[in-house]
Amino acid sequence: MGGGATRCIITHRAYANWTNKGWNVRVHGNVYKIPNITQKKIDDLANVFLIDTSVDKLSPTEQEQARNLTRSIFVVQQGDENVTIDFVNDVSVSPDETGGAVNAEGGAQSVKLPYKTTAEGDFDVFLELRNTTGPKGGHLIPGNETSRIQTLNMYANGTNSGNATAYLVPPTGMTVISDIDDILRVTKIYQPKEGLLNTFARPFTPWMDMPAVYANWSESIDNMHFHYLTTTPEQATRNYMDFIYKTYPLGSFDTRPLNFSDVSATLHIRRFLLDKIFHTFPQRKFVLVADTSNSDVMKAYPALYKDYPGQVQCILLRNTSSTDSGDKFPYDTSGFKDIPQERYMFFRVPDDLTRLDIANGHCLNSTIPQNVTFKEQGLPFGLGQGSGAGRHGSIPPIFAMAVVLAATIGAALM
């Protein structure tokens, strides 16, 4: 690594739960250095991720995005590092726009994490917050005395890149756990060329009118907590977090950590992260949102309904194969057998969600055909037409290649 490499910390927006010892906040992120690499080398590395094009053929803004994302991927993780987080009462929130969240009136403090970073630079630990007096004499409200989400900003010492917000979430209430790719933004993970361009070069674009749906939930349901989960490797998620911050209600965030010492977490990262938040909030209700192009979602979401009785309020899945002819991948609905139909819905467009009453567990828009067969659906060549998801027409030549590529690039896109 050349001299002058920049030390960076990425700290993810965190959730905190109430325990008999007080507020317990999960602090997680990564410490790394950005090596000095020439622009030509960065362009060569970026071209690896671009299909049928190259950096020099992109617009100036696309070039900048491709280079920045490539730099964030080719970094040097910093193991055995101490991390200190400052918690500060300076969050700018509007309760009408952030699910009722408010700036905490106390709890400012500086905490050195009890463990050093892993060999991969990761840190992930729950910290007990002291209930310190705030700037106006206030304090953190105990979780069993409020339904409001309180917020504290977090600043990592020694860098200006490690800022995030902690959401102190009461024991009861409702949490939306949302995937991002192809449900909140246009990615087209099922078309490798488009998926890579939409991630590396093109500006992140909301999928249709989903921001309005989430804004309505935030405004109409008291104290709604939003948790965003992407299995994109964490060093490549700054664009994701920036997009969510500017487009959707504020909330906590989960990504794929780089620590591969936990075999279960490595092979089933989405389920690992979902179990963590379910265990942290055993009394909360959850609304799970994603799309059918994620095979791990199709396994994990119905399994969570069965494994955590009474906690999954709704499962809402965009049926990508019914509205996007580019999605040639089948999906498996067998996990939904024995789940009451009113608890889940496969939808086509955001407008399908506008008539739902998720606060009261009414998760099905009866005007939207479901035709769930509880087996593999959305098959190519028009197979599985009985499922309502099959399509006529031939499969483009890229399909065979996409099957192989999806397995290798999926971790970088989903």
Phi and psi in degrees as a GROMACS rama.xvg file:
@    title "Ramachandran Plot"
@    xaxis  label "Phi"
@    yaxis  label "Psi"
@TYPE xy
-70.1567  162.005  GLY-2
-65.009  155.864  GLY-3
79.3849  15.9233  GLY-4
-61.2663  139.815  ALA-5
-88.4143  126.492  THR-6
-83.1965  129.334  ARG-7
-130.577  153.79  CYS-8
-131.348  129.316  ILE-9
-106.311  119.808  ILE-10
-113.849  126.684  THR-11
-87.1908  148.833  HIS-12
-59.1577  130.228  ARG-13
-111.169  156.395  ALA-14
-110.204  151.52  TYR-15
-130.586  143.341  ALA-16
-116.755  160.697  ASN-17
-94.6805  129.316  TRP-18
-125.571  177.531  THR-19
-70.5857  -5.11597  ASN-20
-104.498  -1.33279  LYS-21
119.638  -159.383  GLY-22
-79.1999  135.358  TRP-23
-123.405  107.676  ASN-24
-104.334  134.413  VAL-25
-87.5624  116.052  ARG-26
-107.366  120.529  VAL-27
-144.98  150.212  HIS-28
171.331  -153.944  GLY-29
-152.353  144.415  ASN-30
-110.829  131.241  VAL-31
-152.529  168.743  TYR-32
-122.251  141.692  LYS-33
-95.2305  111.943  ILE-34
-72.5658  157.676  PRO-35
-76.8003  107.553  ASN-36
-124.18  137.064  ILE-37
-64.9874  154.775  THR-38
-61.1248  -36.8622  GLN-39
-60.9355  -42.3105  LYS-40
-67.2815  -40.9099  LYS-41
-59.8887  -42.3005  ILE-42
-63.1884  -40.6681  ASP-43
-62.2475  -41.3757  ASP-44
-68.5643  -39.6262  LEU-45
-63.7457  -36.0451  ALA-46
-62.7752  -22.9152  ASN-47
-61.4258  -31.265  VAL-48
-93.2089  -3.88632  PHE-49
-106.298  128.818  LEU-50
-101.559  127.677  ILE-51
63.675  21.4042  ASP-52
-157.908  -178.692  THR-53
-151.466  167.223  SER-54
-57.85  -39.4761  VAL-55
-67.8066  -12.9301  ASP-56
-96.6911  -1.61189  LYS-57
-87.657  161.889  LEU-58
-70.0696  163.081  SER-59
-55.2751  -42.1137  PRO-60
-69.0927  -35.9154  THR-61
-68.4998  -38.0412  GLU-62
-60.4808  -44.0192  GLN-63
-62.0935  -43.1647  GLU-64
-65.0893  -44.2499  GLN-65
-61.4713  -41.711  ALA-66
-68.5957  -43.0557  ARG-67
-63.7696  -42.8959  ASN-68
-66.7489  -39.5316  LEU-69
-63.4992  -41.952  THR-70
-60.7059  -36.6819  ARG-71
-71.7393  -22.2071  SER-72
-83.7643  -43.0204  ILE-73
-92.7114  73.6315  PHE-74
-119.353  173.599  VAL-75
-114.198  110.791  VAL-76
-65.8327  144.74  GLN-77
-111.811  101.887  GLN-78
-85.6521  162.95  GLY-79
60.1301  37.3051  ASP-80
-107.292  141.98  GLU-81
-83.2533  142.992  ASN-82
-128.424  130.376  VAL-83
-120.119  131.466  THR-84
-114.775  130.049  ILE-85
-96.989  124.646  ASP-86
-97.507  126.939  PHE-87
-132.314  143.705  VAL-88
-88.3231  69.7784  ASN-89
-141.459  33.2561  ASP-90
-79.7667  131.447  VAL-91
-94.0899  105.018  SER-92
-129.218  150.843  VAL-93
-117.503  110.113  SER-94
-52.1292  -30.5668  PRO-95
-73.0582  -18.4025  ASP-96
-112.102  -7.64361  GLU-97
-127.434  39.4421  THR-98
64.1394  23.8772  GLY-99
87.6721  6.55262  GLY-100
-65.9352  145.534  ALA-101
-132.577  156.418  VAL-102
-69.6028  126.03  ASN-103
-60.6311  143.89  ALA-104
-92.2684  2.11755  GLU-105
-160.102  -170.097  GLY-106
93.9128  3.84583  GLY-107
-66.5418  134.52  ALA-108
-172.929  165.301  GLN-109
-116.438  128.747  SER-110
-129.839  125.09  VAL-111
-86.3177  126.011  LYS-112
-61.0686  141.572  LEU-113
-70.7064  -15.5271  PRO-114
-126.229  148.61  TYR-115
-78.4402  165.554  LYS-116
-65.276  153.854  THR-117
-69.8686  176.163  THR-118
-58.892  -27.1712  ALA-119
-89.5793  3.08846  GLU-120
88.187  3.46735  GLY-121
-79.3352  151.112  ASP-122
-139.827  139.714  PHE-123
-158.661  105.288  ASP-124
-152.034  148.06  VAL-125
-90.4925  132.04  PHE-126
-116.418  137.387  LEU-127
-83.9343  123.3  GLU-128
-87.0438  134.614  LEU-129
-77.9037  142.275  ARG-130
-87.2006  72.8617  ASN-131
-75.5616  159.924  THR-132
-76.5297  134.096  THR-133
-82.2257  177.293  GLY-134
-61.6807  -23.659  PRO-135
-111.094  20.604  LYS-136
84.4632  6.64417  GLY-137
-87.3237  177.639  GLY-138
-141.053  168.874  HIS-139
-65.3252  135.53  LEU-140
-82.5794  129.244  ILE-141
-55.1465  142.934  PRO-142
-63.9497  -25.1687  GLY-143
-88.0609  8.10086  ASN-144
-121.152  5.42359  GLU-145
-148.601  152.579  THR-146
-105.145  -3.80632  SER-147
-80.4064  145.043  ARG-148
-85.0961  123.758  ILE-149
-98.0193  150.477  GLN-150
-128.466  145.157  THR-151
-133.085  139.61  LEU-152
-82.8982  147.429  ASN-153
-119.118  132.418  MET-154
-126.145  122.421  TYR-155
-80.0047  129.597  ALA-156
-66.4154  144.45  ASN-157
86.5602  6.72503  GLY-158
-159.837  153.68  THR-159
-101.209  12.2904  ASN-160
-104.844  -0.3585  SER-161
-109.642  34.1429  GLY-162
-89.3559  142.303  ASN-163
-159.438  -178.733  ALA-164
-124.443  140.88  THR-165
-103.173  134.359  ALA-166
-110.198  113.193  TYR-167
-87.6765  101.847  LEU-168
-99.4557  123.723  VAL-169
-61.4001  160.039  PRO-170
-60.6931  -33.4562  PRO-171
-115.039  160.666  THR-172
131.276  -162.262  GLY-173
-124.993  136.607  MET-174
-123.107  129.788  THR-175
-92.5268  121.258  VAL-176
-103.681  117.526  ILE-177
-124.068  131.777  SER-178
-70.117  169.914  ASP-179
-116.88  -54.0628  ILE-180
-66.2342  129.086  ASP-181
64.9182  12.9298  ASP-182
-129.009  -40.0364  ILE-183
-104.57  -24.9805  LEU-184
-137.12  157.101  ARG-185
-78.4433  115.645  VAL-186
-121.733  -46.9829  THR-187
61.9347  55.7825  LYS-188
-58.2202  -27.2097  ILE-189
-80.4328  -2.45433  TYR-190
-123.783  94.7498  GLN-191
-50.0638  -43.6196  PRO-192
-61.2218  -49.2896  LYS-193
-67.4389  -40.4657  GLU-194
-60.1345  -41.72  GLY-195
-70.1072  -42.2105  LEU-196
-63.7876  -41.2181  LEU-197
-69.2286  -18.2559  ASN-198
-97.4488  -42.4312  THR-199
-89.9965  -29.119  PHE-200
-123.727  -47.3551  ALA-201
-79.2313  149.211  ARG-202
-59.3655  141.639  PRO-203
-64.0812  128.718  PHE-204
-122.618  130.253  THR-205
-60.6872  146.732  PRO-206
-81.8404  110.128  TRP-207
47.8503  -128.215  MET-208
-106.188  28.9224  ASP-209
-61.9898  -33.9656  MET-210
-56.8971  -37.0768  PRO-211
-67.52  -37.2604  ALA-212
-62.6687  -47.2583  VAL-213
-67.7215  -38.2019  TYR-214
-61.9757  -39.5964  ALA-215
-64.8749  -43.3012  ASN-216
-60.3299  -44.0864  TRP-217
-62.2439  -39.2885  SER-218
-81.4334  -30.785  GLU-219
-97.9291  -18.0154  SER-220
-111.281  118.569  ILE-221
-60.3532  132.009  ASP-222
56.4546  39.5575  ASN-223
-70.5728  133.141  MET-224
-104.161  130.213  HIS-225
-108.14  131.195  PHE-226
-127.012  122.239  HIS-227
-103.434  132.071  TYR-228
-129.819  121.308  LEU-229
-128.865  141.374  THR-230
-93.4708  19.1366  THR-231
-64.7445  137.032  THR-232
-54.8011  138.695  PRO-233
-60.3669  -31.1893  GLU-234
-70.9971  -11.159  GLN-235
-107.252  17.3282  ALA-236
-104.549  3.54529  THR-237
-60.4502  -39.9445  ARG-238
-62.4611  -37.3325  ASN-239
-63.519  -48.2372  TYR-240
-65.6629  -39.1587  MET-241
-64.6017  -41.3858  ASP-242
-62.2463  -47.3115  PHE-243
-62.3459  -43.4583  ILE-244
-59.2462  -37.768  TYR-245
-86.9215  -16.4986  LYS-246
-120.408  -29.6485  THR-247
-126.634  166.893  TYR-248
-56.5702  145.213  PRO-249
-64.6385  149.02  LEU-250
-176.317  178.11  GLY-251
-78.2745  170.972  SER-252
-145.41  139.925  PHE-253
-130.599  143.837  ASP-254
-137.59  178.932  THR-255
-80.025  115.882  ARG-256
-71.6599  162.591  PRO-257
-92.23  -7.25665  LEU-258
-77.4503  109.571  ASN-259
-100.63  20.6644  PHE-260
-74.8236  -23.5278  SER-261
-94.0925  105.935  ASP-262
-61.4624  -41.8467  VAL-263
-61.7077  -43.6659  SER-264
-65.9169  -34.1651  ALA-265
-69.6725  -44.9899  THR-266
-81.1253  -27.8538  LEU-267
-134.16  57.8527  HIS-268
-63.3483  -39.9479  ILE-269
-62.6766  -47.3863  ARG-270
-63.6767  -38.1592  ARG-271
-58.7412  -46.3107  PHE-272
-71.3292  -36.2409  LEU-273
-65.1407  -44.1367  LEU-274
-60.2093  -37.4679  ASP-275
-60.4275  -45.7509  LYS-276
-75.0839  -33.0573  ILE-277
-65.0174  -41.3491  PHE-278
-66.7772  -32.705  HIS-279
-72.0439  -31.1313  THR-280
-126.706  70.9615  PHE-281
-68.5275  -12.7787  PRO-282
-105.044  -3.94836  GLN-283
-85.6044  156.441  ARG-284
-96.4457  145.592  LYS-285
-124.128  136.839  PHE-286
-108.966  119.873  VAL-287
-103.525  125.771  LEU-288
-127.948  132.379  VAL-289
-167.224  -157.797  ALA-290
-138.039  165.011  ASP-291
-76.0098  -7.98848  THR-292
-77.7609  -8.78805  SER-293
-96.5743  107.831  ASN-294
-65.6856  -32.5783  SER-295
-69.6735  -32.8383  ASP-296
-63.5765  -43.797  VAL-297
-64.1314  -22.4347  MET-298
-89.8743  -45.5229  LYS-299
-71.6212  -44.3397  ALA-300
-62.0598  -51.806  TYR-301
-65.5853  -30.9727  PRO-302
-65.5534  -37.3059  ALA-303
-63.5337  -37.8647  LEU-304
-58.3664  -39.5237  TYR-305
-83.2301  -32.1235  LYS-306
-81.6184  -22.9493  ASP-307
-125.187  75.0211  TYR-308
-54.9021  130.743  PRO-309
84.0353  -5.15022  GLY-310
-96.6107  -29.8165  GLN-311
-86.0832  109.515  VAL-312
-76.5313  -47.5045  GLN-313
-148.148  149.589  CYS-314
-121.827  118.398  ILE-315
-121.778  117.07  LEU-316
-124.603  124.75  LEU-317
-71.1041  126.181  ARG-318
-86.6513  89.8474  ASN-319
-64.181  -33.6545  THR-320
-71.1126  -19.3501  SER-321
-84.7473  -15.9805  SER-322
-124.364  -14.0179  THR-323
-124.49  108.475  ASP-324
-64.6425  -14.0441  SER-325
-76.5626  -13.5391  GLY-326
-88.1638  104.181  ASP-327
-103.986  9.07614  LYS-328
-93.0711  133.002  PHE-329
-73.7246  165.666  PRO-330
-137.816  153.421  TYR-331
-107.99  118.746  ASP-332
-102.354  11.8341  THR-333
-62.4968  -28.5087  SER-334
-66.4364  -17.4104  GLY-335
-85.8695  -4.55599  PHE-336
-61.7641  136.094  LYS-337
77.3175  2.63127  ASP-338
-93.2139  128.993  ILE-339
-54.9052  133.871  PRO-340
-57.2271  -33.0362  GLN-341
-70.4832  -5.16608  GLU-342
-97.7745  -5.83579  ARG-343
-145.599  157.015  TYR-344
-151.477  137.147  MET-345
-97.3659  119.177  PHE-346
-118.407  164.12  PHE-347
-103.663  -44.6866  ARG-348
-136.239  159.023  VAL-349
-54.7491  -33.528  PRO-350
-59.6436  -24.4909  ASP-351
-62.5371  -20.5679  ASP-352
-91.1473  -10.6359  LEU-353
-69.9323  -22.8054  THR-354
-94.7686  4.24189  ARG-355
-80.5559  153.495  LEU-356
-120.521  73.9726  ASP-357
-66.3923  -26.2714  ILE-358
-61.3289  -29.9983  ALA-359
-108.731  15.6575  ASN-360
78.3847  17.7523  GLY-361
-94.6432  95.1867  HIS-362
-106.73  2.34155  CYS-363
-118.494  125.634  LEU-364
-90.9392  108.061  ASN-365
-65.9768  -12.8868  SER-366
-83.2473  -7.45953  THR-367
-100.983  114.942  ILE-368
-58.9927  138.314  PRO-369
-105.386  -58.1394  GLN-370
51.7868  45.3824  ASN-371
-78.939  128.84  VAL-372
-100.294  -8.12657  THR-373
60.3056  38.9232  PHE-374
-154.96  -166.957  LYS-375
-69.1354  130.071  GLU-376
-131.607  172.002  GLN-377
70.4374  33.2798  GLY-378
-73.4031  149.598  LEU-379
-73.1362  176.773  PRO-380
61.8513  19.7765  PHE-381
75.7379  8.0152  GLY-382
-67.8641  156.343  LEU-383
68.0965  31.0264  GLY-384
-60.3201  -25.4162  GLN-385
-63.8049  -18.7081  GLY-386
-79.8711  -11.9387  SER-387
80.009  3.67642  GLY-388
-115.614  -12.3979  ALA-389
-72.3772  161.593  GLY-390
-133.612  149.412  ARG-391
-83.257  160.447  HIS-392
111.365  161.304  GLY-393
-84.62  161.242  SER-394
-91.7636  133.374  ILE-395
-64.7488  157.218  PRO-396
-57.3653  -25.3451  PRO-397
-69.6983  -13.5093  ILE-398
-58.2601  -48.9016  PHE-399
-61.036  -41.0523  ALA-400
-68.0186  -36.2299  MET-401
-63.786  -35.3006  ALA-402
-59.3225  -43.2486  VAL-403
-71.1318  -46.0514  VAL-404
-64.8752  -37.7294  LEU-405
-59.527  -35.7569  ALA-406
-66.6247  -30.375  ALA-407
-93.4743  -30.2706  THR-408
-102.461  -5.61921  ILE-409
-57.2514  -38.6219  GLY-410
-63.4195  -25.0851  ALA-411
-89.0521  -5.95312  ALA-412
-122.204  -30.5072  LEU-413
